[in-house]
Amino acid sequence: MVGVFAVTVSVAGTMRRGDPHFVSAAPDLLSLTLVCLAMFAAMRTLRPLEPSRAREIAPRLTAMAAAVHGIGMAAFSVWYLPSHPTSLGIFAGLSTAAMMALIGWSAARVALRAGTPRLPSA
């Protein structure tokens, strides 16, 4: 779900700009913020789980969202920029997936750390 939301936000931001030579996974600060907040919210849903189970699920959730966002942006790039569809599609997909993986990793660290009890220091 997070990946589909991220693709929708990215495509809407790119189309809103109206530049036929520009595709971006984060075309403006609003779309980047919405993607980060969606990923953080998805990670927060894991907090009620046992901490070890949440840490086990978080990378899979991140990988799935990154793959969906990457594939969606690659498909959009091939359609929107038909001049060099293969190379631009591969680049858009890989760079978007990498960006989403970094956002997901960061969101998991913040969201899962917030609920972890700390041991008192001696």
C-alpha positions as CSV (number, residue, x, y, z in Angstrom):
1,M,0.0,0.0,0.0
2,V,2.8,2.4,0.9
3,G,4.5,1.8,-2.5
4,V,1.3,2.5,-4.4
5,F,0.7,5.7,-2.4
6,A,4.3,6.8,-3.1
7,V,4.0,6.1,-6.8
8,T,0.7,8.1,-6.9
9,V,2.2,11.1,-5.1
10,S,5.3,11.0,-7.3
11,V,3.4,10.8,-10.6
12,A,0.9,13.5,-9.5
13,G,3.8,15.8,-8.6
14,T,5.6,15.2,-11.9
15,M,2.4,15.7,-13.9
16,R,1.6,18.9,-11.9
17,R,4.9,20.4,-13.0
18,G,4.0,19.8,-16.7
19,D,7.6,19.5,-17.9
20,P,7.6,16.8,-20.6
21,H,11.4,16.2,-20.0
22,F,11.3,15.6,-16.3
23,V,10.4,12.7,-14.1
24,S,11.2,12.5,-10.4
25,A,10.4,10.2,-7.5
26,A,10.3,13.3,-5.3
27,P,9.4,16.2,-7.6
28,D,8.8,18.6,-4.7
29,L,9.2,18.8,-0.9
30,L,5.5,18.0,-0.3
31,S,5.8,14.7,-2.2
32,L,9.0,13.7,-0.4
33,T,7.4,14.6,3.0
34,L,4.2,12.5,2.2
35,V,6.3,9.5,1.2
36,C,8.4,9.8,4.4
37,L,5.3,10.2,6.6
38,A,3.6,7.2,4.9
39,M,6.6,5.0,5.5
40,F,6.9,6.2,9.1
41,A,3.2,5.4,9.7
42,A,3.6,2.0,8.2
43,M,6.5,1.3,10.5
44,R,4.6,2.6,13.6
45,T,1.9,-0.1,13.0
46,L,4.6,-2.7,13.8
47,R,5.2,-1.3,17.3
48,P,2.6,-3.4,19.1
49,L,4.4,-6.5,17.9
50,E,7.2,-8.0,19.9
51,P,10.4,-6.0,19.2
52,S,12.3,-8.8,17.6
53,R,9.3,-9.6,15.3
54,A,8.9,-6.0,14.3
55,R,12.6,-5.8,13.4
56,E,12.2,-8.9,11.3
57,I,9.2,-7.6,9.4
58,A,10.4,-4.0,8.9
59,P,13.1,-4.9,6.2
60,R,10.5,-6.9,4.2
61,L,8.0,-4.0,4.4
62,T,10.7,-1.6,3.2
63,A,11.8,-3.9,0.4
64,M,8.2,-4.4,-0.8
65,A,7.5,-0.6,-0.8
66,A,10.8,0.2,-2.5
67,A,10.1,-2.5,-5.2
68,V,6.6,-1.3,-5.9
69,H,7.7,2.4,-6.0
70,G,10.6,1.6,-8.2
71,I,8.6,-0.5,-10.7
72,G,5.8,2.1,-10.8
73,M,8.2,5.0,-11.5
74,A,10.1,2.9,-14.1
75,A,6.8,2.2,-15.9
76,F,5.8,5.8,-15.7
77,S,9.2,6.9,-17.1
78,V,8.9,4.6,-20.0
79,W,5.5,6.0,-20.8
80,Y,6.2,9.7,-20.1
81,L,9.7,9.9,-21.6
82,P,9.6,7.7,-24.8
83,S,13.0,9.0,-26.2
84,H,15.1,6.3,-24.5
85,P,12.6,4.1,-22.7
86,T,14.9,1.3,-21.6
87,S,17.8,3.2,-20.1
88,L,15.5,5.9,-18.5
89,G,13.2,3.3,-17.1
90,I,16.0,1.3,-15.6
91,F,17.6,4.4,-14.1
92,A,14.3,5.7,-12.7
93,G,13.4,2.3,-11.2
94,L,16.7,1.7,-9.5
95,S,17.1,5.3,-8.2
96,T,13.6,5.4,-6.9
97,A,13.9,2.0,-5.2
98,A,17.2,3.1,-3.6
99,M,15.6,6.3,-2.3
100,M,12.6,4.4,-0.9
101,A,14.8,1.8,0.7
102,L,16.8,4.6,2.5
103,I,13.6,6.3,3.6
104,G,12.2,3.0,4.8
105,W,15.4,2.1,6.7
106,S,15.3,5.5,8.4
107,A,11.6,5.3,9.2
108,A,12.1,1.8,10.7
109,R,15.0,3.0,12.9
110,V,13.0,6.0,14.2
111,A,9.6,4.3,14.5
112,L,10.8,1.2,16.2
113,R,13.3,2.9,18.5
114,A,10.6,5.2,19.9
115,G,8.9,2.3,21.6
116,T,12.0,0.4,22.8
117,P,12.5,0.6,26.5
118,R,16.0,1.6,27.5
119,L,18.0,-0.1,30.2
120,P,19.1,2.2,33.0
121,S,22.8,3.0,32.8
122,A,25.0,2.2,35.7
